[in-house]
Amino acid sequence: MTIAMLCQVPASAQVDFGVKGGVQLAKLDFSNDFLKESNRLGFYAGPTLKISLPIVGFGIDVSAFYEQCKFEVEGNYLTQKDISIPVYLRLGADIANFGFFIFAGPQFKFNLGDSSRRWTDANGDMKQYVFDTTTLYGDVGLGLRVGQIEGSAAYCIPLGKTGDFTWTKLTSQISDSWNYSKSRTNTWKLSVTFFF
């Protein structure tokens, strides 16, 4: 009987296709207290699927986004480009053309841009920032629906570091021992989705 119920889930699930886009406010924190944190705006956009499950109120959101955000690290600007794939379990309620929902789940990010950036500042210090190639986030959020349009806000927490910052002084172009700091990028995301 259980197998029969599982086989019926795909047949009774409703799938909606849409496009989602929005802005993000990313906060780059360092493990060394004397390094200044950086807050930057970015954007993201891409296709999304909403799968309504047979269990009343429950659904799954799966999306694929191109993301871009610019950071300032010790006076140098770095551009991060990613493909992100969030997979959310959502719970909501609908009244006619209106609805509200909450959601949570993992987000997988894959770096598309430069993996690292190295520069020398005015004092002759060599500096380098290295982006992690893949990052796992845990996201939570809430949203509202009006007709075929949804608006949502999410907070995205990295489950580990998102990059490494190293620096040193140069002596005759030969670097001394490197100083090291891990970084984490917490992000607020605001989005609008249109379902066809």
Buried (B, 14 or more C-beta within 10 A) or exposed (E): EEEEEEEEEEEEEEEBEBBBBBBBBBBBBBEEEEBEEBEBEBEBBBEBBBBBBEEEEBBBBBBEBBBBBEBBBBEBEBEBBBBBBBEBEBBBEEEEEEBBBBBBBEBBBEBBEEEEBEBEEEEEBBBBBBBBEEBEBEBBBBBBBEEEEBBBBBBBEBEEBBBBBBBBEEEEEEBEEEBEBBBBBBBBBEBBBEBE
